[in-house]
Amino acid sequence: MKFIDEAIIQVIAGKGGDGVASFRREKFIPRGGPDGGDGGRGGSIFAIADRNINTLIDYRFSRIYRAKNGQNGQGSDRYGKSAEDIVLRMPIGTLIKNAHTDQVVADLVHDGQKILLARGGDGGLGNLHFKSSINRAPRQFTYGGPGQEFELTLELKILADVGLLGMPNAGKSTLIRAVSAARPKVADYPFTTLHPNLGMVRVDQNRSFVMADIPGLIEGAAEGVGLGHRFLKHLTRTRLLLHVIDMMPLDESKDLVHEARALMMELQKYDESLFQKPRWLVLNKVDMMPEESRAELCRQFVEKLEWKGKYFIVSALTGEGCKLLTYAIMDYLEHNLLSQTENSAPANQ
C-alpha cells in the first residue's frame, strides 16, 4: 500500500429540512387547527480514529464528503426524517486543521476517539409550534438551517516511542529489522527507505515499545533537500530519538563529525522542540572495524563531537550491542513514564 501522510478534504454537512404550514382537514372537522410537522436534522460529519488504518490514501483520491439534507416536515403532525451522519475513519495520529485559518480542529491520538467535523443544520419548525390562544390558525413556519462546510487539511504524524534519524545508509532500516519484526527494504544505496516504517520491539513478555524509521536526512533537509524533511514531523510525537551514525561509510573521505553536527542543525532549523528532545547516539557498523581498536575509535569520535549524552556501540547487521540498546531504551521509557505519572498525581491534602 502506498504511504500517504497528507491530504486536503472538503466536508459539507446536510441542510435541515423545512417546517411546513398545514391544517387538519377531516370530515366533520372543518377547523381542526394547525398540524404542520418539523423538518428533519441534516446529516453531520464525524472523524474517528481507527488503529486498523495506517495511511490517508483514501482521502487523497476522494476529497469531497457531503452529508444528505434532512427531509421536510409534513401535515398530520409528521416530522421529517433526519439524515444519516457520515463517519470518516482515519489513522491514529492524524492532525486535522482548518485549511484557511490553520486552526487545529482535532488531534486523533486514541483508538475510537470521535470528533465532530461539520454539524448538520437544524430542522425548521412547523406551524404547530406557533399556535396560541390568540393565533388559532398560524401560517408561520421556519426553514431548515444550513449545514457547516469546511476545507480541512489532514496530516498524519506517526505515534511511536522511539524515532531513528541519521544520514542515508547509516543502517537505520537494518537496525529496526534487527530489534523488531518490521521488514523494511535494505540495500547498499542511499534513500532505500522512501516512507516511515514502524516496528514493535518486544524486550520481555510484557515489555515493549514502538520504533519508527524515517528516510535519511542530508544537509539542507530543512530547506527541502532530499527526502527526509517530508517525514521529520513523524518524529515530533516520539519520546526518544536515536541518532544513528555510520562509523564505516563507503566514502572514507567523509567527515563523520561534520555530518553528525549538520544533522543536529537540520533538526533545530525544522523544529526547536524536536531538537530539544532526548537524543542518544548509536554508533553502527562497528563489525567492519578492527575488534581491538573499535572501542577507542568510537571514543575518539564521541570526544571530537563533544557529545555529553549516552552513546551505544552496535552492529545492526550482526546484532552486536542491540539487546543492550533495547533494554536501555525500555528502562528509560518506563522511568520517564513513571516520573510523568508521579508529577501529574494530585498532592495529598
ChimeraX attribute file (.defattr): number of C-alpha atoms within 10 A of each C-alpha:
attribute: neighborCount
match mode: 1-to-1
recipient: residues
	/A:1	6
	/A:2	8
	/A:3	13
	/A:4	16
	/A:5	23
	/A:6	17
	/A:7	19
	/A:8	19
	/A:9	18
	/A:10	16
	/A:11	23
	/A:12	24
	/A:13	28
	/A:14	30
	/A:15	28
	/A:16	31
	/A:17	31
	/A:18	28
	/A:19	30
	/A:20	30
	/A:21	24
	/A:22	24
	/A:23	21
	/A:24	15
	/A:25	15
	/A:26	9
	/A:27	6
	/A:28	7
	/A:29	9
	/A:30	10
	/A:31	12
	/A:32	14
	/A:33	17
	/A:34	25
	/A:35	23
	/A:36	29
	/A:37	27
	/A:38	34
	/A:39	31
	/A:40	27
	/A:41	32
	/A:42	31
	/A:43	27
	/A:44	27
	/A:45	26
	/A:46	18
	/A:47	21
	/A:48	20
	/A:49	22
	/A:50	20
	/A:51	15
	/A:52	11
	/A:53	12
	/A:54	18
	/A:55	20
	/A:56	21
	/A:57	17
	/A:58	13
	/A:59	20
	/A:60	15
	/A:61	11
	/A:62	12
	/A:63	15
	/A:64	13
	/A:65	17
	/A:66	19
	/A:67	24
	/A:68	22
	/A:69	27
	/A:70	28
	/A:71	23
	/A:72	26
	/A:73	27
	/A:74	20
	/A:75	21
	/A:76	15
	/A:77	19
	/A:78	16
	/A:79	24
	/A:80	23
	/A:81	19
	/A:82	22
	/A:83	22
	/A:84	17
	/A:85	19
	/A:86	18
	/A:87	17
	/A:88	17
	/A:89	18
	/A:90	26
	/A:91	24
	/A:92	25
	/A:93	23
	/A:94	26
	/A:95	19
	/A:96	22
	/A:97	20
	/A:98	17
	/A:99	16
	/A:100	10
	/A:101	9
	/A:102	11
	/A:103	11
	/A:104	13
	/A:105	15
	/A:106	18
	/A:107	19
	/A:108	23
	/A:109	18
	/A:110	14
	/A:111	15
	/A:112	15
	/A:113	14
	/A:114	17
	/A:115	17
	/A:116	13
	/A:117	23
	/A:118	22
	/A:119	23
	/A:120	29
	/A:121	23
	/A:122	24
	/A:123	30
	/A:124	26
	/A:125	26
	/A:126	31
	/A:127	26
	/A:128	27
	/A:129	16
	/A:130	17
	/A:131	16
	/A:132	10
	/A:133	6
	/A:134	7
	/A:135	9
	/A:136	14
	/A:137	20
	/A:138	20
	/A:139	17
	/A:140	17
	/A:141	21
	/A:142	17
	/A:143	19
	/A:144	26
	/A:145	20
	/A:146	20
	/A:147	25
	/A:148	18
	/A:149	18
	/A:150	16
	/A:151	16
	/A:152	23
	/A:153	21
	/A:154	22
	/A:155	20
	/A:156	25
	/A:157	24
	/A:158	26
	/A:159	22
	/A:160	22
	/A:161	20
	/A:162	23
	/A:163	27
	/A:164	26
	/A:165	27
	/A:166	26
	/A:167	23
	/A:168	23
	/A:169	24
	/A:170	23
	/A:171	26
	/A:172	31
	/A:173	26
	/A:174	23
	/A:175	23
	/A:176	24
	/A:177	20
	/A:178	20
	/A:179	20
	/A:180	18
	/A:181	13
	/A:182	19
	/A:183	14
	/A:184	20
	/A:185	12
	/A:186	16
	/A:187	13
	/A:188	10
	/A:189	9
	/A:190	13
	/A:191	19
	/A:192	16
	/A:193	22
	/A:194	15
	/A:195	19
	/A:196	21
	/A:197	19
	/A:198	21
	/A:199	20
	/A:200	17
	/A:201	20
	/A:202	17
	/A:203	16
	/A:204	9
	/A:205	6
	/A:206	6
	/A:207	12
	/A:208	18
	/A:209	18
	/A:210	16
	/A:211	24
	/A:212	25
	/A:213	27
	/A:214	27
	/A:215	28
	/A:216	29
	/A:217	26
	/A:218	21
	/A:219	19
	/A:220	15
	/A:221	22
	/A:222	21
	/A:223	11
	/A:224	12
	/A:225	13
	/A:226	17
	/A:227	19
	/A:228	25
	/A:229	21
	/A:230	17
	/A:231	21
	/A:232	24
	/A:233	18
	/A:234	21
	/A:235	25
	/A:236	20
	/A:237	17
	/A:238	22
	/A:239	19
	/A:240	22
	/A:241	22
	/A:242	22
	/A:243	22
	/A:244	26
	/A:245	25
	/A:246	21
	/A:247	22
	/A:248	17
	/A:249	15
	/A:250	10
	/A:251	7
	/A:252	9
	/A:253	7
	/A:254	11
	/A:255	10
	/A:256	18
	/A:257	15
	/A:258	13
	/A:259	16
	/A:260	20
	/A:261	12
	/A:262	18
	/A:263	22
	/A:264	17
	/A:265	17
	/A:266	21
	/A:267	20
	/A:268	15
	/A:269	15
	/A:270	16
	/A:271	14
	/A:272	12
	/A:273	10
	/A:274	22
	/A:275	17
	/A:276	10
	/A:277	15
	/A:278	13
	/A:279	20
	/A:280	19
	/A:281	20
	/A:282	26
	/A:283	24
	/A:284	28
	/A:285	22
	/A:286	23
	/A:287	18
	/A:288	12
	/A:289	14
	/A:290	10
	/A:291	10
	/A:292	8
	/A:293	10
	/A:294	16
	/A:295	13
	/A:296	11
	/A:297	15
	/A:298	19
	/A:299	14
	/A:300	12
	/A:301	15
	/A:302	18
	/A:303	12
	/A:304	12
	/A:305	14
	/A:306	10
	/A:307	12
	/A:308	9
	/A:309	10
	/A:310	11
	/A:311	19
	/A:312	18
	/A:313	23
	/A:314	22
	/A:315	22
	/A:316	23
	/A:317	16
	/A:318	14
	/A:319	15
	/A:320	17
	/A:321	16
	/A:322	22
	/A:323	14
	/A:324	12
	/A:325	16
	/A:326	17
	/A:327	16
	/A:328	12
	/A:329	20
	/A:330	20
	/A:331	12
	/A:332	14
	/A:333	18
	/A:334	13
	/A:335	12
	/A:336	12
	/A:337	13
	/A:338	12
	/A:339	11
	/A:340	11
	/A:341	11
	/A:342	10
	/A:343	10
	/A:344	9
	/A:345	8
	/A:346	8
	/A:347	7
	/A:348	4
	/A:349	3
